[in-house]
């Protein structure tokens, strides 16, 4: 395979702008096709990003035949993820898909099995892993200064007036947004989900048709407890899109506001009612190339296609984040604590 990579993007809705802005600035990556069920949407993106030579169409198979790409970027709605991913893999393309990996565990397993059978890379866009503060926070955990992790908490509260399909979809917070937060919890702890109890509700004054708030308690491996509290119809004093975090270990605690405020304290001396604490120096930049949001994920994926390495968000690992979402939904629907399986 040459250093030049050819890519087709499928699904030219709003999220495709973030992908195209990133992809069109990656050296050696050429967007050779745009596909959407509404052809005018694909034509609009071609005009917007100066892709006059890109093939335009509503039929993915025909565009793949015409362009012979190395990569397919799957930016379709969740219900279409598995179908597009499987078709692209069977066509001999590597796939980077918008989250979630699939809309069900059955479709996730089919997609993963197809990637295995075709020998192609299938990874998921988890752009919030690729930002500087979360890598700094992971760096603090990796040093061991916090001791053994015991508890991780996240608060996510926004008044998000989307309009459109999100106003009507079931489990809107859990299915459409919480996977970012759950995936971040896995990144920060290095732990996998074991079980979950979740309660969903739709608060008074909500502009969503169905439940837009949730509280979930996850048991993770290594005895870690992870709690999530969130709402997409909480007006006033919003958190960031990354949420607000507290990571508690046996020897210290770190907090992150989801923006630039990252703090950590560790035990310096014990013996009194309160232990003496030292602040941790967090002024050193994260020593990792895995930053840059969408650009970072796409660049890392392209690099892995070129080298044969495994992306951090490979489907066989990312399915665990999807399992957290689907487990939380099952618990909310049944009212019971459920095991998280994938």
LUMRO-207376 format. One record per residue (C-alpha): residue number from 1; x negated, z, y. Coordinates in pm, whole numbers, plus 50000, padded with zeros to 5 digits. Layout:
# LUMRO-207376
NUM, X, Z, Y
...
This chain:
# LUMRO-207376
1, 50000, 50000, 50000
2, 49864, 49909, 50345
3, 49842, 50150, 50636
4, 50135, 49972, 50802
5, 50472, 50122, 50704
6, 50807, 49946, 50732
7, 51124, 50154, 50772
8, 51500, 50101, 50783
9, 51719, 50360, 50954
10, 52074, 50411, 50823
11, 52336, 50579, 51039
12, 52311, 50506, 51410
13, 52514, 50796, 51545
14, 52398, 51060, 51791
15, 52127, 51219, 51572
16, 51955, 50883, 51525
17, 51825, 50901, 51883
18, 51596, 51193, 51794
19, 51469, 51005, 51489
20, 51412, 50676, 51670
21, 51245, 50841, 51969
22, 50998, 50998, 51726
23, 50959, 50710, 51481
24, 50894, 50444, 51743
25, 50594, 50646, 51868
26, 50419, 50687, 51532
27, 50122, 50456, 51487
28, 50156, 50210, 51203
29, 50529, 50268, 51155
30, 50761, 49975, 51224
31, 51142, 49999, 51232
32, 51246, 49673, 51066
33, 51617, 49739, 51014
34, 51916, 49938, 51145
35, 52232, 49992, 50941
36, 52566, 50143, 51041
37, 52927, 50101, 50929
38, 52992, 50007, 51293
39, 52761, 49715, 51358
40, 52782, 49761, 51734
41, 52626, 50107, 51695
42, 52323, 49956, 51520
43, 52299, 49682, 51782
44, 52313, 49943, 52057
45, 52023, 50139, 51908
46, 51822, 49818, 51869
47, 51869, 49743, 52237
48, 51802, 50103, 52342
49, 51471, 50126, 52154
50, 51349, 49770, 52209
51, 51391, 49669, 51844
52, 51496, 49311, 51902
53, 51331, 49193, 51579
54, 51500, 49453, 51357
55, 51758, 49335, 51106
56, 52107, 49462, 51190
57, 52387, 49510, 50939
58, 52662, 49718, 50785
59, 52549, 49665, 50423
60, 52242, 49871, 50330
61, 52158, 49665, 50024
62, 52154, 49339, 50216
63, 51932, 49483, 50490
64, 51692, 49625, 50229
65, 51675, 49287, 50057
66, 51605, 49115, 50388
67, 51340, 49357, 50514
68, 51162, 49501, 50204
69, 51088, 49840, 50370
70, 50865, 50115, 50236
71, 51084, 50390, 50380
72, 51451, 50458, 50449
73, 51554, 50713, 50709
74, 51897, 50848, 50611
75, 52082, 50963, 50924
76, 52434, 50929, 50787
77, 52699, 51203, 50771
78, 52655, 51462, 50490
79, 52922, 51303, 50269
80, 52722, 50978, 50264
81, 52377, 51130, 50209
82, 52366, 51108, 49830
83, 52497, 50751, 49809
84, 52254, 50618, 50068
85, 51961, 50813, 49927
86, 52021, 50700, 49570
87, 52064, 50336, 49670
88, 51745, 50343, 49876
89, 51544, 50512, 49600
90, 51668, 50263, 49341
91, 51565, 49986, 49579
92, 51207, 50116, 49562
93, 51202, 50299, 49896
94, 51080, 50647, 49982
95, 51353, 50845, 50163
96, 51353, 51099, 50443
97, 51708, 51225, 50492
98, 51885, 51417, 50761
99, 51987, 51765, 50643
100, 52159, 51875, 50429
101, 52002, 51714, 50122
102, 52352, 51637, 49992
103, 52710, 51756, 50037
104, 52727, 51923, 49696
105, 52490, 52059, 49435
106, 52605, 51790, 49191
107, 52508, 51517, 49437
108, 52185, 51697, 49517
109, 52086, 51701, 49151
110, 52171, 51330, 49115
111, 51957, 51246, 49417
112, 51665, 51457, 49295
113, 51685, 51305, 48947
114, 51686, 50955, 49095
115, 51372, 51036, 49294
116, 51208, 51159, 48974
117, 51310, 50850, 48779
118, 51194, 50606, 49048
119, 50873, 50793, 49130
120, 50954, 50783, 49500
121, 50924, 51061, 49758
122, 51253, 51211, 49874
123, 51229, 51474, 50148
124, 51463, 51629, 50404
125, 51444, 51655, 50783
126, 51394, 52024, 50859
127, 51262, 51973, 51210
128, 51287, 52338, 51304
129, 51008, 52419, 51059
130, 50781, 52205, 51275
131, 50773, 52406, 51597
132, 50486, 52618, 51725
133, 50650, 52967, 51742
134, 50779, 52967, 51385
135, 50432, 52868, 51262
136, 50283, 53151, 51466
137, 50535, 53391, 51312
138, 50455, 53265, 50963
139, 50088, 53314, 51048
140, 50153, 53682, 51127
141, 50324, 53725, 50788
142, 50037, 53547, 50611
143, 49779, 53788, 50752
144, 49945, 54074, 50566
145, 49945, 54294, 50877
146, 50317, 54367, 50839
147, 50261, 54490, 50485
148, 50519, 54417, 50216
149, 50822, 54242, 50364
150, 51146, 54432, 50314
151, 51408, 54305, 50559
152, 51468, 53990, 50763
153, 51756, 53955, 51011
154, 51881, 53657, 51212
155, 52142, 53642, 51487
156, 52277, 53301, 51593
157, 52543, 53294, 51867
158, 52636, 52987, 52071
159, 52949, 52852, 52237
160, 52910, 52494, 52113
161, 53180, 52253, 52240
162, 53098, 51946, 52034
163, 53430, 51768, 52016
164, 53464, 51512, 51738
165, 53441, 51578, 51365
166, 53283, 51925, 51388
167, 53597, 52064, 51551
168, 53788, 51991, 51232
169, 53542, 52031, 50944
170, 53557, 52327, 50705
171, 53269, 52577, 50700
172, 53137, 52413, 51016
173, 52874, 52676, 51097
174, 52747, 52725, 50743
175, 52750, 52362, 50636
176, 52634, 52191, 50953
177, 52395, 52443, 51112
178, 52306, 52745, 50902
179, 52084, 52543, 50669
180, 51825, 52532, 50950
181, 51826, 52909, 50973
182, 51833, 52967, 50597
183, 51546, 52721, 50553
184, 51351, 52904, 50823
185, 51407, 53232, 50637
186, 51256, 53078, 50325
187, 50960, 52949, 50526
188, 50895, 53285, 50693
189, 50929, 53499, 50381
190, 50794, 53265, 50115
191, 51083, 53398, 49903
192, 51367, 53228, 49717
193, 51738, 53321, 49723
194, 51882, 53526, 49437
195, 52239, 53614, 49543
196, 52465, 53618, 49848
197, 52775, 53788, 49986
198, 52933, 53606, 50280
199, 53240, 53651, 50497
200, 53373, 53373, 50725
201, 53640, 53389, 50992
202, 53770, 53205, 51297
203, 53768, 53435, 51602
204, 54051, 53454, 51854
205, 54008, 53187, 52118
206, 53817, 52954, 51886
207, 53840, 52582, 51961
208, 53758, 52500, 51599
209, 54031, 52433, 51345
210, 53857, 52633, 51072
211, 53613, 52922, 51033
212, 53330, 52900, 51284
213, 53177, 53247, 51240
214, 53003, 53405, 50943
215, 52804, 53703, 50820
216, 52592, 53665, 50507
217, 52372, 53905, 50311
218, 52115, 53744, 50081
219, 51908, 53912, 49816
220, 51578, 53726, 49795
221, 51294, 53740, 49546
222, 51031, 54013, 49594
223, 51309, 54258, 49685
224, 51357, 54115, 50035
225, 51700, 54144, 50197
226, 51795, 53872, 50445
227, 52097, 53901, 50673
228, 52255, 53630, 50888
229, 52513, 53679, 51163
230, 52634, 53372, 51345
231, 52904, 53197, 51543
232, 52955, 52860, 51707
233, 53232, 52990, 51932
234, 53059, 53284, 52104
235, 53070, 53245, 52481
236, 52810, 53420, 52693
237, 52453, 53545, 52637
238, 52371, 53270, 52386
239, 52079, 53289, 52148
240, 51851, 52989, 52121
241, 51924, 52720, 51863
242, 51658, 52887, 51648
243, 51838, 53223, 51656
244, 51688, 53567, 51716
245, 51471, 53711, 51440
246, 51342, 54048, 51317
247, 51099, 54065, 51024
248, 51037, 54415, 50891
249, 50749, 54505, 50662
250, 50615, 54827, 50519
251, 50341, 54839, 50787
252, 50501, 54675, 51090
253, 50765, 54453, 51247
254, 50772, 54114, 51419
255, 51047, 53979, 51646
256, 51111, 53631, 51783
257, 51377, 53529, 52033
258, 51379, 53169, 51908
259, 51191, 53059, 52219
260, 50852, 53168, 52347
261, 50891, 53546, 52312
262, 50714, 53644, 51990
263, 50603, 54004, 51936
264, 50463, 54215, 51655
265, 50358, 54576, 51613
266, 50180, 54736, 51318
267, 50108, 55094, 51217
268, 49782, 55226, 51361
269, 49815, 55592, 51258
270, 50067, 55799, 51066
271, 50139, 56171, 51055
272, 50374, 56225, 51348
273, 50751, 56185, 51369
274, 50686, 55828, 51485
275, 50378, 55640, 51371
276, 50133, 55525, 51635
277, 50161, 55147, 51676
278, 49933, 54866, 51787
279, 50048, 54537, 51936
280, 49935, 54227, 51746
281, 49753, 53962, 51950
282, 49963, 53644, 51926
283, 49778, 53440, 52189
284, 49596, 53214, 51940
285, 49776, 52880, 51879
286, 49908, 52815, 51530
287, 49634, 52656, 51318
288, 49848, 52388, 51155
289, 49928, 52020, 51207
290, 50290, 52093, 51115
291, 50434, 52106, 51465
292, 50616, 51856, 51684
293, 50977, 51881, 51565
294, 51118, 51546, 51452
295, 50793, 51369, 51530
296, 50598, 51619, 51322
297, 50825, 51587, 51019
298, 50834, 51207, 51029
299, 50458, 51177, 51085
300, 50390, 51416, 50797
301, 50629, 51224, 50572
302, 50465, 50890, 50655
303, 50124, 51044, 50589
304, 50241, 51166, 50248
305, 50378, 50822, 50160
306, 50038, 50675, 50244
307, 49834, 50937, 50056
308, 50067, 51032, 49771
309, 50071, 51396, 49883
310, 50386, 51609, 49868
311, 50579, 51677, 50191
312, 50661, 52039, 50270
313, 51032, 51952, 50276
314, 51032, 51770, 49941
315, 51375, 51761, 49776
316, 51278, 51983, 49482
317, 51198, 52266, 49724
318, 51453, 52196, 49998
319, 51737, 52211, 49746
320, 51691, 52590, 49755
321, 51795, 52593, 50122
322, 52102, 52384, 50036
323, 52177, 52629, 49754
324, 52183, 52913, 50009
325, 52444, 52726, 50213
326, 52661, 52636, 49914
327, 52627, 52987, 49772
328, 52740, 53138, 50103
329, 53039, 52903, 50111
330, 53134, 52993, 49752
331, 53111, 53362, 49835
332, 53324, 53319, 50147
333, 53587, 53128, 49951
334, 53600, 53372, 49659
335, 53537, 53697, 49844
336, 53269, 53793, 49592
337, 52893, 53822, 49577
338, 52763, 53517, 49389
339, 52430, 53411, 49239
340, 52243, 53137, 49424
341, 52148, 52858, 49182
342, 52011, 52506, 49212
